[in-house]
Amino acid sequence: MITVVVEGLDFAGKTTVCREVRRRLTEAGTPVTDSTTCLYGRPVDRFLDVVYRAPRLPSLLRSALYHLAYLADLLPAARHGNRPGGVFLQQSYVHRVLAYDRASGRRLLGRFAGRLARRLAGRVDLWIFLDCPLDERRLRYRRSGERNARDEHRFSTGQRPFEERLESELRHLAQQAGYLFIENTDSDHRKTTDRITALIEQSMEKGS
């Protein structure tokens, strides 16, 4: 089984693209295991979804809980690479947590996340970064109708300096980690899906 990480900031298109990639691979007979946040899988996903949707949770505590969740990736049960065949499709990774720490000036947690990212790097076979600028992501949020207090704050005009700093940090980390950057500004995600599906198929052929 190969592990694929699709990274990007909120409303960069990760969920839409991964859903379509999963559908295409499944139709082609390739089994796909997907996770939305952490390589360990569903229990951690559900936990982090609760953390994400808690609007009054202090930023430092939120970050610490994300770090705690990623520790699960170090457990033996998270070693999906030992299973033959198929694809493990992962949305987002520890680099995103590290980017938030750096953008927020959390040095202690940032150092911890940096070490964790290096420990987990060998678990991933293909790194994809969906590149989408802030203005386009904000527009997608407005069009989505998915309103919650946290995203309303994040996409507000007053948060623009932080969001630009966060984007810069994550792009820098993605470049260092060897992510392949794919532009995803078009509302039609089929081109992005075509390219990612082809890359996964190539990786599977190399691994076979």
N, C-alpha and C positions, 0 to 999 in steps of 0.2 A: 504493500500500500504506500502510495506517495502522499505527502502532506503539502497542501497548497495554502498559502496565506494571501488573502486579498485585503489590503489595507487602504485606508483613506479616512478623511474626516467625515463628520456627520453630513448626510445627504450628498455624499460623493457618488453614491450609487451602488454601494457594496451589496446590500440586500437584494436589490433588483437584479444585478449582474450575476450574483452567486445563485440565485433561484433559477435563472435561465441556464446557466452553465450546468447546474445539477440536473435540470430536466433533459438537456441534450445528451449528457453523458449517460444518464439512466436509460434513455431511449436507445442509445447505441450499445447497451448491454454492460456498461461499466458501473459497478456498485459504488455509491457515493455515501459517505458518512459526513454529515455537516455539523458544524458548531458555530454559533454566532459570536462568541467572545473568547473562549478559552479552549485550548487543545484537549483538556480533560473531558469536556462534554457536558451533557444536559444538566446535571445537578448544579454545576457551577454557573451555567448559562442562566438558569432561573434565578439564582442568587444575585447575579450581577444585574439582571433586569430590574429587580427590586431596588438595588442600589441606585441604578441610573434614574429611575422614576421618582426618587425621593427628593423633592425640590428643596427641602430645608436642611438637608444633610450638609454639615460643614465640609468645605472643599478638602481640607486636610484628611478628615476621616474618610471621605469618599475615596480619595487616592489610596489610603492605607488598605481599605477593603478590596480595592482592585488588585493591589499587590498581593494580598493574602490569597485571592482567588488564583492568581497566576502561579503561586507556589504548587498548586495541584498538578501543574504540568510536569513537575519533577517526579511524580509518583510513578511506579512501575505500570500502573493501569493506563497511564497516558501515552505509553510507547506504541502508538498506532503503527509505526514503521515496521514492527515485527509481524504484522498481519499480512498475508500474501494477497496481492491483487487489490484493485479498487483505488479510490481517491478519498482522502480526508480533506474536506473543504472548510477552511477556517476564515471567519470574518474578524479582522482586527487582531492585534497582538500586543505584546508587552511594550513594543516601541511607542505605541500610542500613549500608554500610561507614562512612560519616560518623557515624552514630549510635553505632556501636561505638567509634569513636575518641573521641568526646566523652564517652561513658560511662566510658571507660577513662582519660581524661585525657591522650590523645595529641594534644597541641596542634599539633605540626608536621604530622603526617599529617592531622589534622583540617582544617587550613587548606588543604592540598593537595586533599583530597576536596571541600571546599566550592567551590573554584574549578572542579574537574572537573565537579561537579554542575551548575554554572551553564553550562558549555560544552556539556553534553550535553542540557540541558533542552529545546532546540528540536527534538530528535529524536523526542520523544514527543507523540502526539496525544491519548491518554486515560490518565489516572492513576487507579488504583484502589488503595485501602488496605483490606485485610481486617482488621477490628477484632475482636480476640479477646483477652480478659484472660489473664493469666499462669496462674491456677489452671485454667482450661479447657484451655489449651495443655499444661500439665503432665499433666492427666488424659488427653488425647489421646495424648501420648507413652507413657504407661504402658499404655494400651490397644493401642497399635500393635504392641507386641512388637519394635520396631526398636531394639535395644540397641546402643549404642556408647559408648566411654569419654567422648568429648567431651560428648554429650548427657546422660549420667548425671551428669556434673559440673555442667552448666548448669542442670539441673532439680533439683539437690539443694537442701535447705533452706538451706544456707549461702550459696548463690548468689542467694537471693531479692532482697537489696538491689540487687545489680548488675543483675539482670534487670528489676527495677522501674525503675531508672534508665535502662536501655537502652530500655525501652518508652516512657518519657516523652520521651526524646530523639528517637526515631523518629517518634512521633506529632507532636511539634513540627515536625520537618523536613517531614513529610508535609503538615501544614497550610500551612506556608510555601510549599511547592512546588505547592500546588493540587490535591492528591489528593482524590478523592471517597471519603469514608469509608463503608464498607458493613459492617454488623455481620455476623459469621459465627460465632456461638456455637452455632447449631443443628446437631445431628448430620446433619440432612438438608440437603445443600448445594444442593438444586434451586432454592430461592428466590434464593439468591445468584447461581447460574448464570443464572437467568432474567433477573435485573436486569442483570448484566454483558453478557450476550448482546444484550439490547435496547439498551444504551448503545453497544456496538460497532456495531450495525446503524445506529443514529442517526448516529454519527460517519462511517460510510461513506457514508450518504446526503448528509451535508453536504459531504463531500469530492468527491462525484461531480459 
